[in-house]
Amino acid sequence: MGGAVFVSAAQSVFVNRLLQTLPSSAPDVDPAYVAILGATELRSVFSGPQLAGIVDAYMVGVRGAFAFGIAVAGSAFVASWLMPIRSIKGGSSKSVATVTA
């Protein structure tokens, strides 16, 4: 479940950074249309300086998503070292047969 939450959070970081950057890198392009269009259709719909600005905005979004992933992985690594090591075995070494008998 944690993986699904962090994947959707990274997608949110990507889209938010994309939408924040598009007005400055490609001012004549509708940011909502680019977000809905997807990366595979960009080259067939846009060209020239519009496409260059959109690709720059995509790179800002991808960098943000990767930075989020690195931060989450780093914090999980640190948290794993802070957890105490405990045995998950039962408290006694008696078998089930001797306890029920």
Secondary structure, DSSP 8 states (H G I E B T S, - for coil): -HHHHHHHHHHHHHHHHHHHHHHHHSTTS-HHHHHHH-GGGHHHH--HHHHHHHHHHHHHHHHHHHHHHHHHHHHHHHHHHHS-----S-SS---HHHHH-
